[in-house]
Structure formats: structure tokens, C-alpha cells
Amino acid sequence: MADGVIIHRPEVVALIEETAKKLTEGNPIEAVALAVRRLLEQYARSGSLFGTHRGSVRVREGVDLTAPALDLGPDAETGREIAR
């Protein structure tokens, strides 16, 4: 991974400097970091991380995938001791 980036294009440098003056009190490194964070948020994955797509999983009618899997609440919530 790169430790630094060198930008030679004058129009890009000017844009970074202008943005730094407006948004980060003149700090160009923070201006670039702000832009990169914004891009990451914009294009971040919001779906499944396992490569599934619509229609790849079939669920029988009447099955509620949002319902709790256990009938009882966890022992920490009920205050009950676990029977061993």
C-alpha cells in the first residue's frame, strides 16, 4: 500500500488547494481525506457480502426470516440461570 501520493497535474492541485481553503482551513491532506471518505461512503456495499443476488435464495411461503430463531429470550435478558 502506498504511503503517499504525488499529484503533478496543476488543475488537480489547484482544485485541492481551493477545496482545502473552503472546507479544512487550508489543510490539503484533510481535504483529500475528506473526498476519499465521501467516495467510500457513496460506493460502500450495502447488500450481502456473500455474492447472493435477487432470486438466488428461495424461501417457502409462510416462512418469516425476520422472526427470532429461538422461542425463549436469552438468559441474560430474563435473569434466569442456565440449567446444567
C-alpha positions as CSV (number, residue, x, y, z in Angstrom):
1,M,0.0,0.0,0.0
2,A,1.3,3.5,-0.9
3,D,2.5,5.7,1.9
4,G,2.0,8.8,-0.2
5,V,0.6,10.1,-3.5
6,I,2.2,12.8,-5.7
7,I,-0.1,14.8,-7.9
8,H,1.6,16.6,-10.8
9,R,-1.5,17.9,-12.7
10,P,-1.8,21.6,-11.9
11,E,-5.6,21.7,-12.3
12,V,-6.0,18.9,-9.7
13,V,-3.5,20.6,-7.3
14,A,-5.4,23.9,-7.7
15,L,-8.7,22.2,-7.1
16,I,-7.4,20.5,-3.9
17,E,-6.0,23.8,-2.7
18,E,-9.2,25.7,-3.3
19,T,-11.2,23.0,-1.6
20,A,-8.8,22.9,1.4
21,K,-9.2,26.7,1.8
22,K,-13.0,26.4,1.9
23,L,-13.5,23.2,3.9
24,T,-10.5,22.4,6.0
25,E,-8.9,25.8,6.9
26,G,-6.2,25.3,4.3
27,N,-5.2,21.6,5.1
28,P,-4.9,19.9,1.7
29,I,-4.3,16.5,3.2
30,E,-7.5,16.6,5.2
31,A,-9.3,17.9,2.0
32,V,-8.2,14.8,0.1
33,A,-9.0,12.5,3.0
34,L,-12.5,14.0,3.2
35,A,-13.0,13.4,-0.5
36,V,-11.8,9.8,-0.3
37,R,-14.1,9.1,2.8
38,R,-17.0,10.6,0.9
39,L,-16.3,8.3,-2.1
40,L,-16.0,5.3,0.1
41,E,-19.4,6.1,1.8
42,Q,-21.0,6.6,-1.6
43,Y,-19.9,3.4,-3.1
44,A,-19.8,1.2,0.0
45,R,-21.6,-2.2,-0.2
46,S,-25.0,-2.2,1.4
47,G,-26.1,-5.7,0.5
48,S,-24.9,-9.2,1.2
49,L,-21.2,-9.8,1.4
50,F,-21.6,-13.4,0.1
51,G,-22.3,-12.6,-3.5
52,T,-26.0,-13.6,-3.5
53,H,-28.4,-11.8,-5.8
54,R,-32.1,-11.4,-6.1
55,G,-33.7,-14.8,-6.8
56,S,-30.7,-16.9,-5.7
57,V,-32.4,-18.0,-2.5
58,R,-35.9,-19.3,-2.3
59,V,-38.0,-19.3,0.9
60,R,-41.1,-21.3,1.3
61,E,-44.3,-19.3,1.7
62,G,-45.2,-18.6,5.3
63,V,-41.6,-18.5,6.5
64,D,-40.6,-15.3,8.2
65,L,-36.9,-14.7,8.0
66,T,-37.1,-11.8,10.4
67,A,-38.7,-13.8,13.2
68,P,-36.4,-14.8,16.2
69,A,-34.9,-18.3,15.7
70,L,-35.3,-19.2,19.4
71,D,-38.7,-19.3,21.2
72,L,-37.1,-18.1,24.5
73,G,-35.2,-14.9,25.2
74,P,-31.6,-15.2,26.1
75,D,-30.8,-15.9,29.7
76,A,-29.1,-12.6,30.1
77,E,-32.3,-10.8,29.3
78,T,-34.5,-12.9,31.6
79,G,-32.2,-13.2,34.5
80,R,-32.6,-17.0,34.7
81,E,-29.7,-19.3,35.5
82,I,-28.7,-21.8,32.9
83,A,-29.7,-25.4,34.0
84,R,-26.7,-27.7,33.7
